[in-house]
Amino acid sequence: MGFQTLTVRTRERGQIVDITAEVRRLVREGPMADGLAVVFVPHTTAAVTINENADPDVKHDVLEKLREMVPQREGYYEHGEGNSDSHLKTMMVGNSALVIVEKHEVVLGTWQGIYFCEFDGPRTRQVLVKLISC
């Protein structure tokens, strides 16, 4: 089986979007009962992570801390597109997440969700989900 593609449209330069429901839907509709789901972002200025989904303030706090740690403008940035900070944030967060699948369900902790992280929006992005049977 190949991979499935989710489309994510962002509205801000920096934004964290909950994609848990979409990933769950792909897993439930897929032919695999047990295995792994690889969630991969094929972009150099966007990422994916698993984190708390109970309190929306966590998304705000993460974005603010990343902005503080990696400012949009630095005197030593040489990348001509003006988005060096976006590339650095992506490298820090990562471009993939691995999730256990059991009985057609994504296995996450009580407070966890799967998040697409936009660092150079607004844009229309893709998230690839590959189901691997074990």
Secondary structure, DSSP 8 states (H G I E B T S, - for coil): --EEEEEEE--SSSEEEE-HHHHHHHHHHSS-SSEEEEEE---TTEEEEEEE-S-THHHHHHHHHHHHHS-S--TT---TTS-HHHHHHHHHH-SEEEEEEETTEEE--TTEEEEEEESS-S-EEEEEEEEEE-
